[in-house]
Amino acid sequence: MSGNPQKFTDEEGFALRLAAFYAALFVTLGVQLPFLPVWLAAKGLDASAIGLVLAVPMLLRVFAIPLAARAADRRDALRGTIVIAAAVAVVGYGALGFAQGLVAIMAVYALASVAYAPVFLLTDAYALRGLDARGRAYGPVRLWGSAAFIVASFGAGALLDVIASRDLIWLIVATMALAAATACALTPLARSDAQTPAAHPSAGALLRDRGFLVVVAAASLVQASHALYYGFSTIDWHAAGFDGTTIGALWALGVIAEIVLFALSTRLPFAPTALIMVGAVGALIRWSAMALGPPSAALPFLQSLHALSFGATHLGALGFVMRAAPAGLAATAQGYLAVAQGLAMTAATGLSGMIYGRYGPFAYGAMALAAAAGGLFALAAHRLSGRPNTSRRVRVPQDISSAG
C-alpha cells in the first residue's frame, strides 16, 4: 500500500469520513433516546400521549424505509439519498421545536422520523459497498458509532441537569445538523456497473430467494429477543437495588463488548450464517440465565454476551445481505432486513411488556425461546447456503470482512 499513495489516501480518507459520520449519527441517537421523551413531557404531554407520539412513526417507517432504499438503488445514489434524508431530518426536528399541542407534535415528529429512519440502513449499504470496493472491513469503522453512542449517553445524563427541559429539542437539532454536515463530507461512490438506465433488477427477486428470507427471519428473531432487555432491564435492576451508576456501567459494558467484536471482525473465520448462529447461541445463554435470576457477579459476563447476541448477529446479517443481493439492490435488501427487524422488535416489545408485568424477570425465558427459534432459522440458512446447487447469490465467503 505504501507504494501507491493515491490508493492509500482514497482508502484511508473514505474510512475516516465514514467513521466520522457513524460517530455523528450515533450521537444523534444517544441524545434523542433520553432527551426526546423528557422534552415531550415538558411540552405538557402525559405518559399515554408520549407513547402515542413515539409509536406512530414506527408504522410509517415500515413504508418509508423500503421506498427510500429502492429510490437510492434505482438512481444509484446512496450518498445523495443519505445527504438529503439527513438534511430533511434537521429541518423536521427544527420544525418540531416550534410545534404546539399533541396533534401538531405527533404529525411533525412523524414526518421528521420518516426522513431520519432510512439514514441508518442507507449508511450501512453505503459502507458495505464502499469498504468492500476498497478491501477494507466494516467492523473497525462501524465501532466508532457504538463508541460515540456510549459517550453521548453518558453526556446526555450530565446535560439533563444543565439544560432546561423545554430547550432539549435544540440539542437534538444540533446533533442532527452535525450528522448532516458529516454526511456531506462522505466520499462519492463509483457508479455501479450494473446500473444502467435500461436495467433495474426486480426487487421481487429478493422475496423469492429462500436463503435471503430465512436469514432475515433468523436475524429478526435474534435481534427481537433483546426487546425485554431494552425495555425493562433498567427497571428490573433498579428494583433489585442497583444505583444509576451501576446500571449505566452495565449498559456501557454491553456496548463495549460489541465494540471489541467489531474491532476484531477482520479475524473472524466464520461465514455470515455461522455468525448469526453464534449470535443466537449467545442470546439463548444470556436470556436463559437472566430468567433464572443470576447473582450480581454474573451480570458483567452476561452483559459481555451482547457482543454475540447483538454484534455477531448484526455482522452476520449484513455480511449475508451484502453478498446475497443482486447488483443494484443492495439498499433495497438492507431495507427489507430493517423493516423485518423493526416489525419483529415492535411485536416483541409489546409482548415483553405483557409478560414482564405478569412474570417479572422470568419473562426472559420467552426471549430465550425467540433466540432459539432464530438459531434454528440460521442453521437452515447455513445448510442452504452450503448446498452445491445453491445459486451464486446465496453462497457467502467464509470471512465477511474480506473483499468479495
N, C-alpha and C positions, 0 to 999 in steps of 0.2 A: 504493500500500500504506500510505503514511503517513496516508491519510485514513480508514483502517479499523483502529484499534488492536487490536481483538479478533482480526481476521484475522491481523494481523502476529504477535500473541502466539501464536496457535494454530500458525501455520506454523513460526515460529522455535522454539517450545517443542517441537514434535513432532520437528523435525530435530535439535535439541540432545540430546534424550533418546535418540533413536535412535543418534546418533553416539557418545554415551557408552556405549551398550550394545554397539555394534560394537567399540569400543575394548576394553571389558572382555572381550568374547567372544574376541577375538583375543589378548588377553593370556593367557587360559587355554590357547590353542593354542600360543603361543610358549613357555610354560613347560612344558606337558605333553610336547611333542615331544622336547626334550632331556632332561628330568628323569625321565620315567617309565621308560625303559629302564635308567637308572642306578639308580633305586630297585629295580627288579626284580632287577638284578644284586646289589644289597646284600642282598636277601632270600634270596640263595643260588641263584637260577635261572641256569642256564648259557645259552649263546647260542641253542641249539636250543629250549629251554623258553621263552625270551623271545620268540623268533619265533612260537612257537605261541600264547602269550598275546596277542600283538598281532594275530595273524591271525584268530583265532576271531570277534571282534566284526565283522570285515568281512563275514562271511557273514550274521550276524544283522541287520546294518544293512540288507541288501537287503530284508528283510521288515519291519523296524521303520519305516523311513523312509516308505514309501507308506502304511502303516497310520496313522501319526501325522498325515501330511499329509491323508489322507482324513477322519480324525476331525475335524481342525481345520476343514476345509471344510464338513462336514455340520453342525457346530454353529456355524459362522460365528464361530469362537473362536480366531483366530490368536494374539492376545496371551495369552489364558488358557492355551493349549497351550504356548506358549513359557515362560511362568512356571512351569507345573507341571513341564515337562521339565527346566528348569534346576534347580529345587528338588530333584527326584528325583536328578539327576546329583550334586548336592552330597552328598546322603545316601549315594549309591552309592560315590563316591570316599572319603567318610569311612569307610564300612564296609571299603573296600579297605585302608585303613591298618591295620586290625586282622586282616586275613586272613593265614593261615599255610599254607604248602605250595602246590604247583603247582595242584592241583585247585581249592582254595578261591579262590586268587588269580585263576585263569582264569575261574571262574564269576562272582565278584563283579565283576571288571573287565568281563566281557561284559555283565552287566546294567546297570552304570553307563554303558557306551558306548551301549547301546540307547536310554537316555534322552538322552544328550548329543548323539548323531549328528543327530537331526532338527532340533535347535535352529538350525543354520546355514541350512538351506533354508527353515524356517519364518520365520526373521528376514528373509530376502530377500523372501519372499512378502509379509510384513507391510510391509516397507519400500516395495516397489514399489506396493502398493495405497495405503498412507497418503500417500506422497510424491506419487503421481500425482493423488490427490484434492486435494492442496494446491498443485498446479502446481509442484512442486519436483523437482530432478533427483536421481537415485540416486547417481551417481558422487561428487560432492563430499561426501556423507555417508558412503558406504562407504569412502572413502580413509582415514578415521580408524581403521578396523580394520587396514588394512595398515600404517599408521604405528605403531600400538600393537604389532603383531607384531614390527616391527624393534626397538623399544625392549625388548620382552620377551625377544627372542632374545639381544640383547647383555647384558641384565641377567641372564639365566639363566646365561650363561657366567661372569659375575663371581661369581654366588652359589654356583657349584659349589665354589669354594674356601672358602666360609664356612659352608655348611650341611652337616651330616653326611648322608651318602647315605641312611641309613635314615629320616631326617626329611624328605626331599624331598617325600614324599606330602602332607604337611600344607601345604606351599606350594601344591601343586596344588589342594588342597581350598580354601585361602584364596582363590585366584583364581576358582575355581568359585563360591564364595559371593559374591564381588564381582559376578560376572556375573549371578547370580540376583537380587541386590539391585537392580541396574540394570534388570533385566527387569521387576521390579515397578513401576518408575517409568515404563515405557513408556505412552504415551497410548493409551487405548482407541480402536479403530477404530469408525467409524459402521457400523451394520448394513447388510449388502449388500441392495439392493432385490430381488436375485434369490433371496435365501434366505428361503423360507417353509417352514413345516413340511411342506407337501404337495409341494414341488417341490425335488428334489435332482437336479442334472444327472448323467447317466450318465458315469462315468469312462471307459467303453469308447469314448465319442466321441473322446477324445484318441488312443486307439490305432488308430482308423480314419482319423485325419487325416494324410494323406500329408505335408503341409507340416510338421507338428509332428514326425513321425517322422524325416524327412530332416534337420531342424535338430538334433534330438537326436543323430543319428548323426554329423553334422558336428562339433558341439561336443565330443562324446565322443572322437572320433578326435584332434582337435587337442589337447585337454587331455591325453589319454593319451600323446601324443608327448613330454610332459615327464617321463615315468617314468624314463628313463635319467639325466636331469639331476638329478631329485630324489634318486635312489638312489645315484648313482655319481660325480657331478661333483666332490664334495669329495675322494673317494678318488683320482680322476684328477688333480686339481690338486695334491694333496699328493704324489703320486708324481712329478709334474713339478717338485717343489721349492718350491712356494708355501708360505709360512708361514701360520699360522692367521689372523693379522690380514688378510692379503691375501685369503684365501678368504672370510672374513667380510665384507670390503668388497665383494667381487664378488657375493655373495648379496644384500647390502643394496642394491647398485646396481640389481639387477633389480626389487626391491620398490619402490624409489624411482621407477623409471621407470613402474611400474604406478600409483603414487600420482599422478604427474603426469598420466597419461592420464585417471584418474578425475576429477581436478580440472578437466580441460579437456573432459569428456564433453558438457557442455551446448552446446559449439560444434561438435560433430562432425556434419556434414551427411550422415550415412550411414544407410541402412536397416539393421536388425539383421542381416539375412542378408549384407549387404555388409561389416559389421564382422567377421563370422565369416570371410569370405573374406580380409579384411586380416590377421586373426589367423593364418590358415593360411599365407599367404604369408610373414609374419614368422617363423613356426615353421619353414617349409621352408628359408628362408635361414639361420636360426640353426643348425639341426641339420646342414644340409649343410656349413656352414663348420666346425662343431665336428668333424665326421667327418674333415675334411682336416687336422686338427692345426694350428689357427691360431696365429700368433705371439702372445705375451703382450699386445702392444699392441692387438690386435684384440678381446681379451676384454671390455673395458668396452663397446665398441659392441655386441657380441653379447649381452651381458647386458641392455643397454638395450632390446633387441628383446623382452624379457619383457613390455613394455608392450603389444606387439601379440600375441605368441603366447599369453599368458595373458589380459591385460587386455581387449583388443579382443574376443577370443572370449567371455570371460565376460559382458561388457556386451551383446554381440550376442545370445547365447543367452537371457539374462534378458529383454532387450527384446522378443525374439520371443515367448517363452513368455508374458510378461505380457499380450500382446495376442492370442495365439492361443488361450489357454484361455478356455472359456465362463465366464460369471459363476458363481461358486460352485465353481470347480475350479482356482483359482489355485495353492493349496498342493499339490493333487494333481499338477498339471502340473510344479511345481518338484520334487516327489518323484520323478516318473518321470525327469526330467532328472538328478537327483542319483544315482539308482540306476544309470542307464545310464553315467554318467561314472565312478561307482565301480567298476562291473564292468569297463569298458574300462581304467581305470587299474590295477586288480588284475591283469588279463591282461597288460598291457604291462609291469608291474613284474616279473612272473615271467619274461616273455620277455627283458626287458632284462638280467636277471641272467645268463641263459644266454649271450646273445650278447656281453655285455661280457666275461665270463670267457673267451670264445674269441677275440674280435676286438679287445678293448680299445676305445679311442675310436672306431674305425671303426664300432662298433655304433650311433653316432648316425645313420648312414645309414638304419637301419631306422626310427628316429624321424622322419626326414625323409619317408620313404615314408608313414608314418601321417598326417603333417601334409598331404601332398599328397592323400591319399585324403579327408581331412576337407575340404580345399578343394574337391574335386570335388562332394562332397555339398552343401557350402554354395552352390556355383554352381547346382546343381539346385534347391535350395530358393529361391534368389534368382529364378530364372526362373519357378518355380512360383508364387511369391507375387506376381509381376507379371502373371500371366495375367488377362485381363478376366473370365473366367468363374470365377475362384477365389472361394471363399466369403469373406464379410466377415471371418470369424475369422482367416483365414490372411494377409490383407493387413496390412501393417505400415506405419506412417508413416515418413517419411524421417529423423526425429530421435527417437531412443528416449528422449531426456530431456525431450521436450515433453509437456505434459499431453494425454491422449488425447481 
